[in-house]
């Protein structure tokens, strides 16, 4: 996927967080040339909806990142605080990422 294709697809998305966040993540994988969780082949290491006590990380890659997707009207700082509570159960990945369809922190 080329950057301009990614931007064109996601610029005015009308879907909600649950409806489209995994597809957006798959497009990010395509954009940067990385395997998707299924292609990677180990759901304990790289997966969607990694369960932790009290919730889940929307995307998780062990020793790399925990990612939380939020709706466009959501408070991304609150999403980051949520990931901070989960990080010990995620083996404290070096990156905690929170995003909406319009912003990444």
N, C-alpha and C positions, 0 to 999 in steps of 0.2 A: 504494500500500500504506500502510495506517495503522500507526503505531508498535505498537499493541497486537496487530495481526495479525502483524507481524514477530516480536515477542517470543513470541507463542504458537507460531508455526511453528518457531522456532529454539531455544526454551528447553530442550527435551529431545531434541534430534536424536540419532539413533542411527547415523548414517552417519559414515564417516571423512572425513578431509581431502580426498582425491582424489575421493571419491564425491559430495561436496556443496558444496565451496567455491565453484565457479563459480555455482551456483544461489544461494548466499547473497549473493555479490557482486551478481548481477542484482537480487536483492531489495533490497539496499542502494541500488542505482541507483533502483529504483522508490520506495523510501522517501523519498529526497531529491529526486526529480523530475529525475534526470539521465539522459541517453541511455545505453543500454548500449553496449558496444564495437561490436557489429554495427550498431546504429542510428547510431552516430557515423560509421561508414563508412571509417575510415582505420586499418588494423591496424598501421601503423608508429607511430602516435601514441597510440592507445588500444586495448589488447588484453589478452588472457589469455596467460599463459606466454611472456612476452617473454624470448627467449633472450639470454644474456650468456655470455662465457667462464666456464666452471665451473658453469653452472646456468641458472636462469631466475627472474624475478619472476613470481609467480602472477597478478598484475594490474598493469598499467602504464598510466599516462597521462602522456605527455611533458610536462615542465615543471610537473607537478602532484604525482605520487606514484609510488612503487613499493610494492607490497603483497605480503606473504608470509602465506599461510595455513598454520597448523600444527594438528596434532591436539590434542585437549584435554589430553593428557598431555605434550605437548611443552614444551620450555623456550623461551619466547618471547624471552628475551634472546639465546639462540643464533640464533634466527630473525632478530633485529635485526642481529646481527653478520654474518650471511650477507648481508643486504641492504646493509650498510655496505661489504662487499667488492664488491658488484655496482654500487654507486651511480655510479662513474665511467663505467661502460659504459651506464648509464641516463641519462646527461647530468645527473647530480646533481640529482634532483628535490628540491624543498624538504621533502616529507614522505616519510618511510619508515615504513610502517605494518606491524605484525605482529599477527595475530589468530588466535584459535581460535574455536570456535563460542560460547565463553562470555566471551571477553575480547578487548579491543583495546588495543594500546599504540602 
